Amino acid sequence: MAARLLAAGFAVTTPTYMGPPGSGQSSKIANQIAVAGAVVGTSEALAFANAAGLDAPLFLDAVSKGAAGSRVMDIFGERMLNREFVSGGAVRYIIKDLGMALETEEGPEGAKALPGAAIFRQMFSAMASNGDGDLGMHALITVVERLNGIRNAILSLSLQKTSEEESGTGARMAAAGSLGLLQVPSFTASRPAARRALFAVRASAADATKDSVLKAFREKRALKIISGLQNFDRSSVASVVSAADKGGATHVDIACDQDLVKLALELTSLPICVSSVDPSAFHSAVEAGAKMIEIGNYDSFYDTGIEFSSEKILKLTRETRGMLPDITLSVTVPHTLSLPDQVRLAELLEEEGADIIQTEGGKCSSPTNPGVLGLIEKATPTLAAAYSISRAVSIPVMCASGLSSVTAPMAVTAGAAGVGVGSAVNKLNDVVAMVAEVKSIAEALGLPSRNVPNNLRTVHH
């Protein structure tokens, strides 16, 4: 008989026959989706009530008797207010169950889209990332509080206390205030797990933002203007960002620095991409407003003799994805690898969760002819990479390095979903010339024209 207990933390006294083999498991998963939604709703309601200055116990008592009331609220509401998080079904189990719901193959017997379950799972995963995987699922209220910057939230340490008493380390416990509770650390503190949790929750509610970032790539018309991984000069970055915005680009790529991100956001509404080869550097830039991150722009390292192997790139990608699982991630495949090795690396990067593969090659090419022929010669390595990689992966390929208004359309014809242009723009000393160059490339790609002010020589920065 396919009978199952349907809820973690709920006592079902009478087994219920749900159907043929497998029906009990499906019933449990469906139940957990409903429970998760109720826990999220109760957590957000109580966090909001507290933040609004309401008498939380009075509020809970009042709403529990109306339409907002639920078995979840009855069981977990007071525990949330009293910070009693040890009992109630460890959160790691509901993460597993929601994951099973989302991983079920699509078919006539299953739902094809569960956006709520996906968001709920990300929120519970944030708890686990913060080291709270053994707490009850109702401790989710701490994630909501932290996400909203509620600094005076308090977290019961009874689970840690039990563990420390068993190991004889209870002396390490600290008493804070008359309740013997500790304040939850700020998410801006130097706790990597806590910071990862914050970004996981934010990202779970930002799928629409990710879609907007990738829209131009899916339409095969992306144009990213690159200021340079090592370019931290505010005046130079401001000029490049303004040129990208006024010239008709779809994205702008700057060095990974939160102050530069804030500067860029003052100058454009284009999605901001930040580049680095240090995964830990991305957090502050994303927090400042970057919508896309790039492991790449290796050109500045080649002159010093530093090269990046496939293993190194994969390691950086895994570390970055572990920290920021939902942000739009572009990874550059080094031109120093042979073309077959570039293709294989691109395939592995797709498996590791990269959203975009970027090619390069301009610096390894030495044109022998001037003019248009020289421009084509210079772009040949990156065009070849874009052609080969785009036929090996299903994610968008961005062709970059050595491109111009002459060769940008060739990149799209070769299979690229967009182009990245750096030195053709950022080497210019005049913002008007930068705008003209961006506009020329945008028009070559068929991007819509923008009205450009007559005087762009003064850039605010």
N, C-alpha and C positions, 0 to 999 in steps of 0.2 A: 504494500500500500504506500502510495506516494504522499505520506503525511509528514508535515514538517512543523516545527515551531516557527512562527512567522516573524518574530521580532526579537532583536537583541535587547534585553532589558525589560521585555514584556512577558508576563506569564499567560500562556494560552493553555487553559486547563483541558480542553477537549481537542484531540487531534481531528483534523478535517481532511477528508479525501478530496484532493484537488484535480485528480485525473490520472492519466497513464504515467509511467516512469519519466522523470524529468520535470513533471508539473510542480512538484514540491519545491525544487530548486528555483524554478521560474517564479513561483509565488513568493518565495523568500526575497528574491532580488527585487521584485515589484514592491513588496512591502518596505524594503530598505530605502527605495527611492522616495516613497511617501514619508517615511520616518525622517530621512535626511532633510527633506523640504520643510517639515515641521520644525526640526531643530534649528535650521537656518532662520526661518521666520521668527521663531521665539527669541533667538539670540539677537537678531537685528532690532526687534521691537523693544527688548529690555535695554539694549545698549543705547538706543535712541531715547527711551524714556529717562534713563539716567542722565544722559548728556543734556536733555532738555530741562533737567532740574525737577522732574516729577518724583513723587514719593513712590519708589519702585514697588515695594510690597503692596501698597494700596492699588497701584495701577494693575499689578498682576492679578490681585483678587477680583478687581472689577472686570477686566477683559476676559478672564478665564470663564466667566459665566455667560459670555455672549458668543457670537459667531467666531471670534478669534480663539476661543477655547479649544483645547485638544487634549488627548491623552498625553501627548508629549509635554504640553505645557503643565499639566497636572503633576506629572512625575518629575520633570526636570526644572520647572520654573523657579521654585524655591532654592533648588540646589545651585542654580546659576547665580542667584542673588547672594547666597551664603558662601559661594566659592567652594562648594563641595563637589570636586571633580573626579574623585577616585572611582566611584561606582557608576554604573550606567552603561556598560558595554564599551570596551576599548575602541578608540577611534580607528585603529589600524584595521579592524574587521569591517567596518562600514566602507572604508576606502577600498578594500578588496571586493566587497559586494557591488559597489557602484562601478568599479572597474570591470567586473564581469558583465554588468548591464551594457556598458559602453563598448565592450569588445565582442558582444554577440553578433554573429554574422547577420547581415540584412536578409530579409526574406519575407514571405507572405505572413509568417507567424510572429514576426518580431517588429518592434518599432524601428524606424529608420533614422530618427533624429530625437535625441534626448538632451537638449541644450541645458535644461535645469540640472539634470543629473551630472552633466559635465562640470558645471559651475560648482555644484555641491561638493563633488569629489576634489576639485582644486582647493576649495576652502578647507576641507578636512585634511588634505595633504599638507596644507600650510601648517596645521597643528603638528603633524608628524615631523615636518622639516624643522620645527622649532624645538624638537625633542620631547613633544607631548603625546607621542603615539600610544602611551599606556593609560592616558587619562580618558575619562568618559567622553562620549561624543558631545555632550552638552557644554564641555569646555570650549566649544567653538566660539562662545561669546567673547573669549579673550582675543581671538583673531579679529573679530569685528571691531573690538575696542582699539586694538593696536592699529588696525588699518585706518581708523579715523583719528588717530593721534590722541586717544584718551589716556593721558599719562598717569592718572591716579588709579587705573584699574589694578585690582589685586588678584593674585593667583594663589589658590590654596596649595601648600607644599606638603600635604599629608602623604601623597604617594612617595615623594622624595624622602619624607621623614621616616616612613615605614622602612624604606630601603636602607636608609642610613642607620636606623636603629638595629636592623638585622646585621649590618656589617660593622657595628660598633663605632660608627663615625658620626653619631648624632651631634657631637660637640661642634661640628662644622655649621650647624644650623644657626641662622641669625634671627634674632627677634626684632621685628620692626613694628613699633606701635603697640597699643594695648591688646590688639587681636593676635599678635604673634605672626603677622603675615608680611610678605614682602611685596614691594611695588614691582609691577612688571617693568622690565627695562625698556627704555625708548628704542624704537626700531631704527633710530639713527645712531645707536651705539654700535660698537665694533663687535657685534655678534653675527658672524656670517650666516648661521642657520636662521636667526631671526630675520635678517635682511632678506634671505632667500624666500622665507615664508611670505613676507610682505609682497615681494614681486610676484610670487606664485598666485596670490589672491588677486592682485591688480590685473595680472595678465589674463586670468580666467574670465574677467568681465570685459576684456578688451579685444575680443575676436573681431569685432567690427572695425577696430582701428587697424588690426593686422591685415584685414581684407583690403582696407583703403590703401595701405602701404604697398601691397602686392598688386593692386588693380592695374597699374600701368604696365607691370611686367606681364600680366596675363593678357593684356591687349597688345603686347609686343611693341610698346612705344615708350619704354622707360628711358629717361635721360638723367643720369646722376652726375653732378658736377662736384669734383673732388678738390678740396683745398690742400690736402696733404696730411699724412699721419703725424709728421713732426712739425707741422706749422701751428705754433701757438701764439703767433702775432695777431693781436685782436684787430688791428687795422686791416691786415691782409685778409683774415678770415671774413671780416665784415664785408669787404669788397667782393670776395668770391660768392658769399651767400646772397648779397644784393644782386649780383650779376645773374646768378642762377634763378632767382625769383623773377627778375624783370625780363630775363632773356627767354623764359619759357621752359625751363627744366622741370622735371617731375620730382626730383630728390636732390638733396645736397649732402655731401659727405665731409665731415670735419674731424679734427683730432679729438680723441676721447678725453674731454675735459668739461666738467659740469658748468663752469663759468662761460665757456665758449658755446655750450648748448643754450644757455639762457640768453646769451647775446644773439645767437642765430634766431631764436624764437621771437625776439623783438623785431627782427628784420624780414621774416618770411613765415608763411603758413605751410610751406612745403614740409614733407616728412624729413626729419633730421636723422642722418645715419652717422654713427661715430665709429672710428676705426682704431684698433689697437691689436697688439699681440699679447696683451696681458689680460686674461679673463677677469681678474679681480677689479680691473679698472672700469668695467662696464657699469657696475651697480650705480655709482653716483651720477653717471651721465644719463642713464635710463630714468633715474629718480628725478633728474632735472628736466626731462621731457623728450629725450631721444626716443624715436619710434623704431629704429632699426640699428643693428650693430654689425660690424664687419671685422672679421679676422683677416687682415690683409694689408694692402699697400706696403709691400715689403721693400719697395725700391730704395728707401733710405738706408736699409741694412746691407744691401748688396755691395755698396761702395766700400764697406768696412770688412768685407769678406764673410759676412754672416749669411748663411743660406738655411732654408727651412725644408726639412725632410718630410716625407709623407707621414711618418710616425709622429713627428712633432706637430704637424697640422691636425692630425686626428686627435692627439692628446689635448690640444688647445680647444678643439671643438667639443670634445666630451666634457671638459671642465666648464666651458661656457654654458653648454646646454644644461648641465647639472645645476648651475646657479640661476640661469634664466631660461626655464623650459619653454616659455611661450612667446618670447620676443622674436620678431623677425630677424633671422640670422643669415648673413651672407658670409661665405668663406671663399677666399681667393686661392686658386690652385697655382703654385709657383711655376713660372716658366722654365726654371732651372731643371725641372724634371723632364724626362723624355715624353713625347706626346702620348704613347701608350700608358705610361705611368700617370700622366695627368688625368687621363680618362678613368683609369682604375681608382685613383684617389677621389675623383668626383663621385663615382658610384658609391664608395665607402662613406663619403661625407653625406650623401643623401640618406644612407642608412642610419647615420648618426643624428639626423634631424636638421640638417641645413635646409634653409628655405630657398636660397639662391646660391649658385656657383658663379664666381667671378673669375675671368681669365686675365692673363697679363702677357706681356711679351715685348713691349716697345723697346726696352733697354737692351734686349739681346739682338736687336736688329740694327744693321748699319747700312742705310740706303746708299746706293752708288749713283743715284740719279737725282737731279733737282726737280722741283715742281711737283706736279700731280703724281708722276711716276714714283718719285721718292716717297711721297706720302703713302702710296699703296705698298711699297716695299717695307716701309716702317711698320705698317699694320699687319703684315702677313703672318707673323707668328701668333698673335692673339686671335686673328681671324681663323687660322687653322685650328687653334684650340677650341674656339667657340663652335666651329663646324663639327668637330669630332665629339666634344663633350655633350652638345645639345642632342645628339643622336643616341647617347648612352644613358641619360638621366631623364626623369619626368618633371623635375623642378626647373624653374627658369634659369637661364644662363645669361649673365651680364658680361659683355665683351668690353675690356678696358685695356689701357696702355697703348700709347702711340696713335690714338684715333683722332680724326678731324672731321670736318663737315664733308670731306670727300669720301672718307672710308666708313663713317658711321652707318650709312644705309647698307653698305656691304656686309656689316656685322649682322644686321637683322636678316638680310638675305641668306647669310650663312647659317642662321638658326638661332641667333641670340634674341632674347626677349627685351633687351635694352642695352645701352652703352654707358660706360663710365668714362668721363673725360676729366683729366687733371691738368697736365702741364700746358696744353693748348690754351687753357684759360688762366690758370693761376700764375703762369710765368709773365703775363702782361702786367704792366705797371699802372694802367689807366682803367678805371672802372667802366668807362664808356666803351673802351675797346673790348673789355671782358663781356659786357652785355652783348655787343655786336657779334662776338664769337659764339656765345651761347645761342643767340638767336639764329645764327647761321646753321648751327648743328641741329637745333630744334626744327627749323624749317626743312632741313634735309631729311629728317625723320618723319615729316608730316605732322608735327605737333602744332596745335593752334597757336596763332600769333597773339602777342600781348601788346597792349599800348605801353610804350616806354616813355617816361618823362624826358623832356629835352635835356635837362641838366641833371646828370647823375654823378657828377664829379665829387660831390660832398656826400660821404657816407657816414651815417651816425654810428658811433661805436664807443 
